[in-house]
Amino acid sequence: MLRAGWLRGAVVLALLLAARVVAAFEPITVGLAIGAASAITGYLSYNDIYCRFAECCREERPLNASALKLDLEEKLFGQHLATEVILKALTGFRNNKNPKKPLTLSLHGWAGTGKNFVSQIVAENLHPKGLKSNFVHLFVSTLHFPHEQKIKLYQDQLQKWIRGNVSACANSVFIFDEMDKLHPGIIDAIKPFLDYYEQVDGVSYRKAIFIFLSNAGGDLITKTALDFWRAGRKREDIQLKDLEPVLSVGVFNNKHSGLWHSGLIDKNLIDYFIPFLPLEYRHVKMCVRAEMRARGSAIDEDIVTRVAEEMTFFPKDEKIYSDKGCKTVQSRLDFH
């Protein structure tokens, strides 16, 4: 009895290893091997085994809201609005079994305030492989859409790329970085996919997520934060309603926002404009400590202070906000 069980396990292992070896070359062979393993054991499903060796799009995979909350609270500093809005938006969207449209988030603020970092956190909480996942797609304006004279070509390519990937995985995530460097009109190519359509050419986009990252509006955000500071009010008192309307109008009228006169704004297809506030001295020190922990180093407060003091701050008189946020913390820490 034990010998028979051992032999059956050995056969299954051999079949699975064979499947893994050929996975990159011949999916049919993988299927046959998995089918054979399933027939031998009587309880292994195709999906269960295949997804151990290849990334699968699991539409039923729930979002762990507690894990996302912990990631945002422990890794993102000085951004109470972003933490609150992103957590609520993603949790609500993923808990909705029948959303009426894709979730579309537009993240705004100066460089180094955490926009890219948040997109990474979101990707990792939605798909285990994060930005390396086959179902998370990153577009960088200066890399993927550099030439103004090729706008029509980019629009066509973008539609085909998104259509193909959503067809393969309804829960696909699309991140557009450097939106403020995107030529006007390109992003409007995806407007039909963000709208309230059940399907577009036989494909439903309602479970996809689109995230825009932009420096545009950073001046408007800083002005509001500075007004609060000068009035003696805490930055934590700033509410989304204090900034979101200003942001949406500001980027709509900004020729260098990537969303200039965009139908995405005009038709209210962006669900949230999320402001990232400029970071203060204390937040920079938090970033330094976090980087030291990530490197496995003991926290040395003298080094934390020295790195933070090497940063430059603005406005000229008050010197409240880091002009690069936490963007250069890693490189500066290398010198200590």
C-alpha positions as a printed NumPy array, in Angstrom:
array([[  0.   ,   0.   ,   0.   ],
       [  2.75 ,   2.42 ,   0.996],
       [  4.819,   1.338,  -2.005],
       [  1.906,   1.985,  -4.365],
       [  1.385,   5.446,  -2.861],
       [  5.067,   6.203,  -3.193],
       [  5.112,   5.12 ,  -6.824],
       [  2.055,   7.195,  -7.61 ],
       [  3.675,  10.244,  -6.017],
       [  6.888,   9.658,  -7.954],
       [  5.012,   9.408, -11.254],
       [  3.114,  12.613, -10.506],
       [  6.317,  14.419,  -9.593],
       [  8.006,  13.265, -12.785],
       [  5.074,  14.413, -14.899],
       [  4.97 ,  17.794, -13.213],
       [  8.688,  18.311, -13.575],
       [  8.415,  17.427, -17.246],
       [  5.602,  19.914, -17.588],
       [  7.68 ,  22.606, -15.947],
       [ 10.62 ,  21.994, -18.272],
       [  8.553,  22.37 , -21.415],
       [  6.235,  25.1  , -20.132],
       [  8.086,  27.821, -21.964],
       [  7.907,  25.951, -25.262],
       [  4.755,  23.904, -25.571],
       [  1.634,  24.677, -23.505],
       [ -0.192,  21.63 , -24.952],
       [  2.434,  19.316, -23.48 ],
       [  2.013,  21.037, -20.137],
       [ -1.71 ,  20.414, -20.319],
       [ -1.239,  16.751, -21.16 ],
       [  1.192,  16.253, -18.289],
       [ -1.097,  17.956, -15.822],
       [ -4.05 ,  15.973, -17.134],
       [ -2.115,  12.762, -16.629],
       [ -1.15 ,  13.759, -13.1  ],
       [ -4.757,  14.581, -12.333],
       [ -5.95 ,  11.235, -13.697],
       [ -3.406,   9.335, -11.597],
       [ -4.161,  11.111,  -8.326],
       [ -7.859,  11.622,  -8.826],
       [ -7.878,  14.933,  -6.963],
       [ -5.448,  17.373,  -8.615],
       [ -7.201,  19.97 , -10.774],
       [ -5.707,  21.427, -13.92 ],
       [ -5.786,  24.993, -12.576],
       [ -4.357,  24.092,  -9.182],
       [ -1.307,  22.442, -10.659],
       [ -0.777,  24.649, -13.698],
       [ -0.885,  27.775, -11.543],
       [  1.917,  26.418,  -9.372],
       [  4.295,  26.712, -12.31 ],
       [  2.8  ,  29.586, -14.291],
       [  1.186,  32.834, -13.219],
       [ -2.598,  32.685, -13.467],
       [ -5.185,  35.438, -13.561],
       [ -7.44 ,  34.529, -10.654],
       [-10.526,  36.714, -10.88 ],
       [-11.871,  35.253,  -7.664],
       [ -8.738,  36.167,  -5.674],
       [ -9.94 ,  38.584,  -2.963],
       [ -8.074,  41.728,  -1.999],
       [ -6.537,  41.486,   1.454],
       [ -7.602,  44.927,   2.687],
       [ -5.748,  44.514,   5.988],
       [ -2.465,  43.766,   4.212],
       [ -2.925,  46.737,   1.88 ],
       [ -3.714,  49.011,   4.823],
       [ -0.613,  47.831,   6.668],
       [  1.604,  48.348,   3.62 ],
       [  0.337,  51.89 ,   3.094],
       [  0.595,  52.849,   6.749],
       [  4.075,  51.39 ,   7.267],
       [  5.709,  52.293,   3.948],
       [  4.107,  55.547,   2.83 ],
       [  4.891,  58.665,   4.825],
       [  3.096,  62.   ,   5.081],
       [  0.283,  61.031,   2.715],
       [ -2.859,  60.623,   4.796],
       [ -5.119,  61.471,   1.839],
       [ -3.52 ,  58.964,  -0.522],
       [ -3.573,  56.229,   2.118],
       [ -7.234,  56.771,   2.925],
       [ -8.542,  57.189,  -0.621],
       [ -6.562,  54.361,  -2.222],
       [ -7.526,  51.914,   0.514],
       [-11.229,  52.751,   0.26 ],
       [-11.253,  52.907,  -3.54 ],
       [ -9.511,  49.555,  -4.063],
       [-11.418,  47.762,  -1.322],
       [-14.774,  48.996,  -2.566],
       [-13.945,  48.209,  -6.174],
       [-12.688,  44.682,  -5.545],
       [-15.6  ,  43.878,  -3.228],
       [-18.028,  44.85 ,  -5.962],
       [-18.769,  41.713,  -8.001],
       [-20.328,  43.721, -10.803],
       [-18.629,  47.122, -11.213],
       [-20.152,  49.435, -13.805],
       [-16.798,  50.708, -15.061],
       [-13.059,  50.177, -14.493],
       [-11.458,  51.877, -11.5  ],
       [ -9.453,  54.888, -12.656],
       [ -7.131,  56.749, -10.292],
       [ -5.04 ,  59.816, -11.079],
       [ -2.148,  60.426,  -8.671],
       [ -0.646,  63.924,  -8.552],
       [  2.265,  65.567,  -6.757],
       [  5.921,  66.489,  -7.003],
       [  8.61 ,  63.873,  -7.611],
       [  9.642,  61.87 ,  -4.567],
       [  6.321,  62.126,  -2.744],
       [  5.413,  58.445,  -3.206],
       [  3.303,  58.096,  -6.371],
       [  5.432,  55.386,  -7.995],
       [  5.906,  53.684,  -4.658],
       [  2.141,  53.523,  -4.139],
       [  1.58 ,  52.084,  -7.605],
       [  4.077,  49.358,  -6.7  ],
       [  2.26 ,  48.64 ,  -3.417],
       [ -1.081,  48.481,  -5.235],
       [  0.321,  46.138,  -7.911],
       [  1.787,  43.785,  -5.288],
       [ -1.495,  43.612,  -3.389],
       [ -3.508,  42.872,  -6.535],
       [ -1.088,  40.432,  -8.19 ],
       [  1.573,  38.542,  -6.17 ],
       [  4.362,  39.311,  -8.649],
       [  3.647,  43.026,  -8.525],
       [  5.207,  45.058, -11.314],
       [  6.748,  41.848, -12.693],
       [  3.337,  40.284, -13.153],
       [  2.086,  39.476, -16.638],
       [ -1.125,  41.225, -15.628],
       [  0.401,  44.534, -14.53 ],
       [  1.438,  46.833, -17.367],
       [  3.591,  49.928, -16.967],
       [  3.731,  52.631, -19.629],
       [  6.328,  55.403, -19.379],
       [  5.506,  58.39 , -21.576],
       [  9.066,  59.285, -22.559],
       [  9.877,  55.651, -23.348],
       [  6.731,  54.311, -25.003],
       [  5.284,  57.489, -26.568],
       [  8.253,  59.778, -27.297],
       [  7.386,  61.257, -30.708],
       [  4.654,  63.851, -31.123],
       [  4.299,  63.113, -34.841],
       [  3.32 ,  59.491, -34.087],
       [  0.283,  60.183, -31.898],
       [ -2.13 ,  58.266, -34.152],
       [  0.169,  55.236, -34.201],
       [  0.494,  55.324, -30.405],
       [ -3.276,  55.557, -30.007],
       [ -3.821,  52.49 , -32.187],
       [ -1.074,  50.511, -30.443],
       [ -2.408,  51.463, -27.015],
       [ -5.921,  50.299, -27.848],
       [ -4.662,  46.985, -29.216],
       [ -2.372,  46.411, -26.232],
       [ -5.056,  47.1  , -23.658],
       [ -7.704,  45.1  , -25.525],
       [ -5.413,  42.084, -25.812],
       [ -4.349,  42.125, -22.185],
       [ -7.817,  42.628, -20.731],
       [ -9.034,  39.787, -22.95 ],
       [ -6.385,  37.592, -21.309],
       [ -7.032,  38.859, -17.763],
       [-10.071,  40.912, -16.786],
       [ -8.265,  42.067, -13.609],
       [ -5.381,  43.653, -15.5  ],
       [ -3.722,  46.754, -14.041],
       [ -2.406,  49.545, -16.29 ],
       [ -0.055,  52.182, -14.896],
       [  0.792,  55.297, -16.903],
       [  3.871,  57.048, -15.53 ],
       [  5.026,  60.572, -16.445],
       [  1.564,  61.608, -17.572],
       [  2.745,  65.218, -17.527],
       [  5.126,  64.323, -20.381],
       [  2.481,  62.542, -22.473],
       [  1.541,  64.281, -25.696],
       [ -2.02 ,  65.672, -25.569],
       [ -4.659,  63.408, -27.085],
       [ -2.879,  60.07 , -26.707],
       [ -4.643,  59.064, -23.505],
       [ -8.079,  59.752, -25.01 ],
       [ -7.587,  56.629, -27.115],
       [ -8.536,  54.56 , -24.062],
       [-11.665,  56.576, -23.246],
       [-14.083,  53.845, -24.508],
       [-12.435,  51.346, -22.161],
       [-12.955,  53.579, -19.103],
       [-16.595,  54.363, -19.825],
       [-19.789,  52.751, -18.552],
       [-20.028,  50.143, -21.322],
       [-20.819,  46.534, -20.54 ],
       [-18.548,  45.509, -23.396],
       [-16.518,  47.124, -26.153],
       [-16.114,  44.895, -29.211],
       [-16.952,  41.848, -27.123],
       [-14.539,  42.64 , -24.268],
       [-15.532,  43.826, -20.793],
       [-13.125,  46.271, -19.15 ],
       [-15.15 ,  46.748, -15.983],
       [-12.79 ,  44.827, -13.684],
       [ -9.578,  46.473, -14.918],
       [ -7.726,  49.195, -13.021],
       [ -6.053,  52.236, -14.587],
       [ -3.597,  54.392, -12.633],
       [ -2.137,  57.676, -13.883],
       [  0.984,  59.187, -12.263],
       [  1.727,  62.859, -12.823],
       [  3.746,  65.777, -11.479],
       [  1.068,  68.085, -12.885],
       [ -0.844,  69.847, -10.135],
       [  2.109,  69.704,  -7.755],
       [  2.11 ,  73.498,  -7.52 ],
       [ -1.599,  73.564,  -6.634],
       [ -1.128,  70.909,  -3.958],
       [  1.848,  72.736,  -2.46 ],
       [ -0.082,  76.023,  -2.366],
       [ -2.907,  74.422,  -0.389],
       [ -0.49 ,  72.678,   1.998],
       [  1.409,  75.938,   2.51 ],
       [ -1.806,  77.872,   3.148],
       [ -2.707,  75.391,   5.877],
       [  0.768,  75.629,   7.411],
       [  0.759,  79.426,   7.427],
       [ -2.686,  79.404,   9.022],
       [ -1.352,  77.2  ,  11.82 ],
       [ -3.42 ,  74.213,  10.733],
       [ -2.156,  70.619,  10.596],
       [ -1.518,  69.019,   7.206],
       [ -3.658,  66.116,   8.433],
       [ -6.597,  68.541,   8.446],
       [ -6.413,  68.807,   4.66 ],
       [ -9.311,  66.884,   3.14 ],
       [ -9.807,  65.498,  -0.348],
       [-12.511,  68.09 ,  -1.018],
       [ -9.92 ,  70.826,  -0.447],
       [ -7.84 ,  69.626,  -3.382],
       [ -9.689,  67.294,  -5.751],
       [-11.814,  69.947,  -7.538],
       [ -8.783,  72.221,  -7.923],
       [ -6.707,  69.346,  -9.271],
       [ -9.235,  68.178, -11.849],
       [ -9.703,  71.703, -13.241],
       [ -5.982,  72.437, -13.056],
       [ -4.825,  69.397, -15.032],
       [ -7.706,  69.777, -17.517],
       [ -6.442,  73.28 , -18.367],
       [ -2.753,  72.405, -18.2  ],
       [ -1.258,  71.749, -21.645],
       [  1.548,  69.763, -20.024],
       [ -0.566,  67.43 , -17.917],
       [ -1.268,  64.708, -20.479],
       [ -4.948,  65.299, -19.662],
       [ -5.297,  68.706, -21.312],
       [ -8.922,  69.075, -22.426],
       [ -9.209,  65.303, -22.107],
       [-12.538,  63.546, -22.498],
       [-11.551,  61.414, -19.493],
       [-12.055,  64.474, -17.286],
       [-14.816,  66.064, -19.321],
       [-16.907,  62.88 , -19.058],
       [-16.008,  62.269, -15.382],
       [-14.314,  58.944, -16.102],
       [-11.501,  59.45 , -13.57 ],
       [-12.879,  58.23 , -10.247],
       [-10.4  ,  59.955,  -7.937],
       [ -7.8  ,  62.692,  -8.287],
       [ -5.437,  61.826,  -5.441],
       [ -3.061,  64.533,  -4.164],
       [  0.374,  63.674,  -2.789],
       [  1.449,  66.378,  -0.382],
       [  4.997,  67.792,  -0.314],
       [  7.131,  66.072,   2.336],
       [  8.493,  67.788,   5.416],
       [ 11.805,  67.226,   7.222],
       [ 10.235,  64.681,   9.591],
       [  8.911,  62.654,   6.666],
       [ 12.337,  62.57 ,   5.032],
       [ 13.747,  61.122,   8.262],
       [ 11.014,  58.451,   8.16 ],
       [ 12.099,  57.572,   4.618],
       [ 15.731,  57.248,   5.715],
       [ 14.8  ,  54.921,   8.578],
       [ 12.644,  52.804,   6.257],
       [ 15.499,  52.499,   3.757],
       [ 17.902,  51.463,   6.518],
       [ 15.477,  48.778,   7.678],
       [ 15.063,  47.563,   4.096],
       [ 18.841,  47.157,   3.882],
       [ 18.926,  45.228,   7.131],
       [ 20.928,  47.957,   8.857],
       [ 20.509,  49.1  ,  12.431],
       [ 18.839,  52.495,  12.735],
       [ 21.508,  55.093,  13.44 ],
       [ 19.772,  58.38 ,  14.287],
       [ 22.949,  60.379,  13.645],
       [ 23.029,  59.104,  10.054],
       [ 19.268,  59.656,   9.717],
       [ 19.717,  63.287,  10.733],
       [ 22.739,  63.855,   8.476],
       [ 20.978,  62.45 ,   5.405],
       [ 17.857,  64.516,   6.082],
       [ 19.893,  67.686,   6.576],
       [ 21.638,  67.199,   3.237],
       [ 18.316,  67.656,   1.45 ],
       [ 17.223,  71.09 ,   0.247],
       [ 13.925,  72.584,   1.362],
       [ 11.509,  75.243,   0.127],
       [ 10.037,  77.914,   0.193],
       [ 13.208,  79.958,   0.458],
       [ 12.246,  81.63 ,   3.737],
       [ 10.299,  78.929,   5.592],
       [ 12.202,  75.866,   4.265],
       [  9.336,  73.474,   5.052],
       [  9.198,  70.992,   2.187],
       [ 11.868,  68.798,   0.606],
       [ 12.24 ,  69.822,  -3.023],
       [ 12.939,  66.215,  -4.051],
       [ 10.735,  64.528,  -1.496],
       [ 12.413,  61.226,  -0.622],
       [ 13.632,  60.569,  -4.154],
       [ 17.378,  60.83 ,  -3.415],
       [ 17.349,  59.166,   0.01 ],
       [ 18.75 ,  55.848,  -1.299],
       [ 21.697,  57.403,  -3.117],
       [ 22.521,  59.754,  -0.24 ],
       [ 22.441,  56.915,   2.244],
       [ 25.117,  55.141,   0.199],
       [ 27.615,  57.803,   1.279],
       [ 27.137,  57.102,   4.986]])
